């Protein structure tokens, strides 16, 4: 069985390495999708550190000061605390408690929570390699999307429900995304193209526009004058599998 664990660890590392460069824990997926009637779902974790770690897990609403004690969500990860040896693989199960908190969520749109994977390195420096000078506790977060049964539409065609425009913020322009769908729109790189010039947008940690809402995104170099039409937007949208899908859309004038 050891060779199977090693093979799985290598596969997981290759699949998620670009999104998990600094964290020692890698997961078998970059996001989790929980439906209303689904009792649970599973994800596989691997410890890519060359030292053992303790892992603490919890699910919250994304609050920066959240802790396992403060967290409140209709889902619970099990096991909540476990140890992983170097190169070890561990299954994690997320339970749908189907309690009043779940019933209180909007029925017409997707909701999002965050799975926290808090890894704690050993306190004993003798366990660490000589060239590892500092091993810090790190928290990896994964999005957990909840979808009620009454949702209208499908996430595959979310691009058709997105409207983009340039709006004036003070003395410069920003890109506004209006999401008319029931699903979250998760973006990667975005670049405006107009008159042969390219205007990359500021890359943020979480570039996501919530359902039936709008969000403004900043342009990397301040844009003080509206470019000459036509203006298009090159963008990357992440699908349910975390795959990057490129699209080009025209901006509303």
N, C-alpha and C positions, 0 to 999 in steps of 0.2 A: 504493500500500500504506500510505502514511502515514495516510490518513483511516481505514483499517481499524484501525490500531493505536490511533489516538485514540478511535475508537468503542469498542473493546474496553476501553481504559483507563477510560473513563467508566462503562461497564457494570460493570466489576469494582469500581470505587470505590463505586458505589451499592449493590451487593450486599453488600459486606463492611464498609462504613464504620462501622456501630455497633460491630463487634467489633475494629476496628483504628483507633481514633481517633488514637492517638499515633504509631504506626509509619508509616514512609514506604512500606513494602512492603505491598501488598495481594495476596491470593491468590484464585484462582477458587473455592476451597472452604475451609471452616473446619476440616475434618478429612479424613483419608485412610483408606480401607479397603483392606487388602491381604489377599488370600486365599492359602491355602497353595500352590496350584499356579499362581498368577498370576506371570508373570515380571517385570512392572514395572507402574507406573502413572505418570500425569503430572499436573502441576498448573501453571497459568499464573500468573506473578507480574507485577506492575506496579509501577513506581516512581512514586509520587505526589509525591515531593519535587520542588522546582524546581531541584535541583542533582544532579549525578551522584553515584553511590555505588558502592562495591565491596561485593559480597555474598559471604559465606562460609557454606556449608551443611554440616550434619552431622546425624546421627540418634543419639539416646542414650536412656537409660532415664528421663530426667527429673531426674537428679542436678543440684543447683544449681551444683556446681563443675565440671560437665562442660565439656570442651574438645574440639575436633576430634581432638586427639592422644589423649585419654583415652577417647573415645566407643567403645562396643562394642555393635553391633547387627547383626542379620542383614540389614539393608537399608542401601543407600548412595545418597545423592542425587548426581545429575550434571546440570550441572557442579558441582564442589565450590567453585570460586571464579570469579566473573565480575563484569563491570562493567555498570552500567545507567545510561544517560543519563536525564535528566528526561523523564518520560512514556513511557519505554520499556517494552516487554512482553517477557518472557523465559519460555520453557518450561523446566520442571524435571522431570527424570525420576527416579523412585525405583526402584532395582533390587532385586529379591528375590534375594539371593545364594544362598538355599537351601543354606546350609552347616550345620555341626554346631550352631551357635547356634540356628538355626531348629528343628532337630530336637529340641533340648533343651527347647523351650518346652512348657508344658502342652497336652495334646491335647484336654482337656475344657472349655477356657474360652478366651475372648478375651484377648490380651495387648496392652499399649499401650506405644508408644514415642513419642518427640517429635522432630519435624523442626524444627531450628533454622535461622532465617534471620537471620544476623547482618549488619546493614548498617553500613558504615563510611563516614562523610561525607568530603569532601575536606579535606585539611589546609590547603590554600591558602585563606585567608579572602577573597581577591579573587573566588573562584568563587561565594561565597555572596551573596545579596541583602543590601542595606544594612540591611533590617529583620530579618534573621535573625542574631541576636546569638550564639546558641549552637546548634551542630549536634552532637549527641552520637551515639556509636555505640549502636545499639539491637538487641536480640535478640527477634524474634518467634518464638513457638513454636506448632507445630501438632501435634495428636495424630495418630498413625499407629496405627490399630487392626489387629492381625493376627488372622485367623480361620482356624483349622485346619479341614480338611474334616469332621472328626468331631464338630463342634459340634451340640448338640441344641437345637432350638427356633429362634426367629427374634427379631431385635431389635425388630420391630414390636410385639410383645405383651409387652415387658419390664415394663410397668406391672402386669401380672397376677402377676409374680414378685417384686414388691417389697412388703415388709411394714414398716409404720411404727408406732412406739410411743414414748411418753414415758418416759424413765428418769431416776432421781435421780442427779445428780452433785454430791456435797457438799450444799450448801443450796439448789440450784436444779435445775430440770429441763432436759433436753436432748432433742432429737429423734433417735431411732435409726432408721436405715434398714438393713434386712436384705435384701440382694440375693440371691435364690435362683436367679437366672438365670446363664447362661454368658457374659453380655455386661456391659459396663460401663454403669452408669446415670449419665448426665451431666445435672446439674440446673442450672436457672437460678434464678429467684426462688422461694422457698417461704414460705408463710404459714399458721400455725395459725389455725383459726377455732373458737371455743367460746363459748357463751352470749352471742352478739352482739358479742364482742370479737375483735380480730384481733391476732395475735402474729407479726410478720415475723421470719424467721430471718436470722442474720448472713450477708451476701453475701461469699463467699470467692472467691479467685482461681480455685480449681479445686474445684468441688463435684461430685465424682465418687465413686461407690461401686463398688468392684471386684467382679467375679463371685464368687459363693459366699462373700461376706464381709459385714461390717457396718461402719457408720461413724456416728459421732455428730455432729450439727450443733447449733450453739449458737443459742439464741433471742436476738434483738436486745436486748429488755428482760428482765433476769433474771426467770424465772418460779419463784417460791418455793412456790406453792400449786397443786396440780393442778386444772385447770379442770373444771367440771362437764360430764359427758358429755351429749350426744354431742360428740365432737371430730373435726373433719375437717381435711384438709391440702390447700390449694391449691398446686399445683406446676407447674413448667415442666420438661419433659424435652426434650432435644435429640436429634433422630433422625439417621440416617446422612447426611442432606443438611445438617445443621446447623440445620434448621428447629425453631422452638420450638413444642412441643405442650403445651397446657394440659390438666390433669386435676385432678379432685377425688377424694380417697380418704378412707376412714374409718380412724381410728387403732385399733390393737388395744388392748384394755383390759388 
